[in-house]
């Protein structure tokens, strides 16, 4: 079974805002949202996400 609970980061500070996850998502399950300071960070739409993990693999902030 595919895990649909993809978590890109726990805190916004763990994201560099590169949009790599957004760009690789073939399901359009990731949208970039701006915070109060104008920093864009990804939000995962749980209804569209199929749990493929491509976003986690492409993220430069993940080891």
Order of alpha helices (4+ residues) and beta strands (2+ residues): alpha-beta-beta-alpha
